[in-house]
């Protein structure tokens, strides 16, 4: 009987093409299973050995004395959670955030020109804040991330308190710091 033979389950796999096909199927199955175990850690900042962070009040080079405290409060409230770590005192922390507030301006980017002899009508104002910041790994004594010009703009309508624009700018600064730090990883 030289025709096609039926493959029984207890018959050994001696045909080379069949063995290669089964080997390829098993290999693909194992690779697919291994692929299911793969996970992605979004933004792997900070490095795994960084579990705690200390936040220092920023030096303030502007005439707005309240800025340092407002920025410190916002960083303390939002930065550790955004990075997935805890706050700690400077003497026991794995990392530290420090910096300086370099600029604070209030400008009027949106206005309507006045009629002849009349002043312009301001429609919107904007708070501009710029900071320099460093995040330092105290365990390995290296700078994890730094920027000399993190800037945020907080807009507020004319007639509204400047504080609302300043708060918005500070919130955006903290987000810029988080985004900048995570962009390196």
Beta strands, then each sheet from edge to edge (+ up, - down):
strand 1: 52-55
strand 2: 59-60
strand 3: 86-87
strand 4: 95-112
strand 5: 121-137
strand 6: 142-157
sheet 1: 2+ 4+ 1+ 3+
sheet 2: 2+ 4+ 5- 6+
end
